[in-house]
Amino acid sequence: MTAITSTSRLARLRTLTLTGIATTGAAAVALTLMPAPAQAAEATQVKTAVVTASAHDTQAGQSGTAGKGSASGTAGNLDGWIKQSLAIMKAKGIPGSYDGLRRNIMRESGGNPNAQNNWDVNAQKGTPSKGLLQVIDPTFNAYHVAGTASSVTDPVANITAAANYAAHRYGSIDNVNSAY
């Protein structure tokens, strides 16, 4: 009877172990394939931007003039905001690259231009970090780049001011690899 019981226990243990491994593997696959909220939002924005740009290009083609951003493909999405900021940065002599900006944006806000941090030390002092690169109002005001909107949550103004700040403090936004 003891031999049967230990054999049954081993068989049951093997079954439970395999079931656990299979369940864990399925969960890992599901999490890997599921887009993060920022990725899902960006995909939605890209889809919307493509439709908007197509309609705008049609109107521009009929009138003979290209609208702002239509020729360069800088529609209202993360890719477009970064490219617009890079053009302004280049004109103003502010260093930085597409990859450096995107890496920092994804870490700071997940690509959400309306992101606001209401829990860190700045927020506790009454000045929450806002926008794509989580800039506080005093920093935005000090490093705002002429020619961009005066709103800290405007994507292009936020990116450009943050890159200007990072250039003064770290040499370039490309040198920033953590909260700054």
C-alpha positions in Angstrom: 0.0 0.0 0.0 2.9 2.4 0.7 4.4 1.9 -2.8 1.0 2.7 -4.4 0.6 5.8 -2.3 4.1 7.2 -3.0 3.6 6.4 -6.7 0.2 8.3 -6.7 1.8 11.2 -4.9 4.7 11.4 -7.4 2.2 11.2 -10.3 0.0 13.9 -8.8 3.1 16.1 -8.1 4.2 15.8 -11.7 0.7 16.7 -12.9 0.5 19.7 -10.7 4.0 20.9 -11.7 3.3 20.6 -15.4 0.0 22.4 -14.9 1.7 25.2 -13.1 4.4 25.5 -15.7 1.8 25.6 -18.5 -0.3 28.2 -16.7 2.7 30.4 -16.0 3.8 30.1 -19.6 0.4 31.0 -20.9 0.2 34.0 -18.6 3.7 35.2 -19.7 2.7 34.9 -23.4 -0.5 36.8 -22.7 1.3 39.6 -20.9 4.0 39.8 -23.6 1.5 40.1 -26.4 -0.8 42.5 -24.7 0.2 46.1 -25.5 1.0 48.5 -22.6 -1.5 51.4 -22.2 1.0 53.8 -23.7 1.5 51.5 -26.8 -2.2 51.2 -27.2 -2.7 54.9 -27.0 0.2 55.6 -29.4 -1.3 53.1 -31.9 -4.6 54.9 -31.7 -3.0 58.2 -32.2 -1.0 57.0 -35.2 -4.2 55.6 -36.8 -6.0 58.9 -36.2 -3.1 60.9 -37.5 -2.9 59.0 -40.7 -6.6 59.6 -41.4 -6.3 63.3 -40.5 -3.2 63.7 -42.6 -4.8 62.0 -45.6 -7.8 64.3 -45.4 -5.6 67.4 -44.9 -3.4 66.4 -47.9 -6.4 66.1 -50.1 -7.6 69.6 -49.1 -4.0 71.0 -49.5 -3.7 69.4 -53.0 -7.0 71.0 -54.1 -6.0 74.4 -52.8 -2.4 74.2 -54.0 -0.9 74.9 -50.6 0.4 72.5 -48.0 -0.8 72.9 -44.5 1.5 73.0 -41.4 3.1 69.6 -40.9 1.4 67.9 -43.8 4.5 67.8 -46.0 6.8 66.5 -43.3 4.3 64.0 -41.9 4.4 65.7 -38.4 0.8 65.0 -37.4 -0.5 65.0 -33.8 1.3 61.9 -32.6 4.4 61.1 -30.6 6.6 60.6 -33.7 5.4 63.9 -35.2 5.9 65.8 -31.9 9.5 64.5 -31.6 10.2 65.4 -35.2 8.8 68.9 -34.8 10.8 69.4 -31.6 14.0 68.2 -33.3 13.5 70.7 -36.1 13.1 73.5 -33.6 16.1 72.2 -31.5 18.3 72.1 -34.6 17.4 75.7 -35.5 18.1 76.9 -31.9 21.3 74.8 -31.5 19.9 72.5 -28.8 21.5 69.0 -28.9 19.5 65.8 -28.9 18.4 62.9 -31.0 15.1 61.2 -31.8 16.2 58.1 -29.9 17.2 60.1 -26.8 13.9 62.0 -26.7 11.7 58.9 -27.3 13.5 56.9 -24.7 13.1 59.6 -22.1 9.4 60.3 -23.1 8.5 56.6 -22.8 10.1 56.4 -19.3 8.6 59.6 -18.0 5.1 59.6 -19.4 4.6 56.5 -21.6 3.9 58.9 -24.4 0.9 60.6 -22.7 1.1 64.4 -23.3 -1.4 64.9 -20.5 0.5 62.8 -17.9 0.8 64.5 -14.5 2.7 63.3 -11.4 0.7 64.1 -8.3 2.7 62.1 -5.8 6.4 63.0 -6.0 8.3 65.7 -4.0 7.5 68.4 -6.5 3.8 67.6 -6.4 3.9 67.6 -2.6 5.3 71.1 -2.8 2.5 72.1 -5.1 4.3 71.9 -8.4 3.5 68.6 -10.2 5.5 67.4 -13.1 3.5 67.5 -16.4 3.5 66.4 -20.0 5.6 64.0 -22.1 8.9 64.7 -20.3 7.4 65.5 -16.9 8.5 69.1 -16.6 7.6 71.3 -13.6 6.3 74.8 -14.4 9.3 76.8 -13.1 11.7 74.7 -15.2 9.4 75.0 -18.2 9.2 78.8 -17.8 13.0 79.1 -17.4 13.9 76.9 -20.4 10.9 77.6 -22.7 12.0 77.9 -26.3 10.6 80.9 -28.3 8.4 79.8 -31.1 6.7 77.0 -29.2 3.4 77.2 -27.2 3.5 78.7 -23.7 1.7 75.6 -22.2 3.8 73.0 -20.4 1.4 70.3 -21.6 1.8 71.2 -25.3 3.8 68.2 -26.6 6.2 70.1 -28.8 6.8 72.9 -26.2 7.3 70.3 -23.4 9.8 68.3 -25.4 11.7 71.3 -26.5 11.9 73.0 -23.1 12.9 69.7 -21.5 15.7 69.1 -24.1 16.8 72.7 -23.5 17.0 72.1 -19.8 18.8 68.8 -20.3 21.3 70.4 -22.6 22.2 73.1 -20.0 22.3 70.6 -17.1 23.6 67.3 -18.7 25.0 68.4 -22.1 22.1 66.7 -24.0 18.8 64.9 -23.5 20.7 61.9 -24.9 22.8 61.8 -21.7 19.7 61.5 -19.4 19.0 57.9 -18.5 16.8 58.3 -15.4 14.5 60.9 -13.8 16.1 64.3 -14.1 
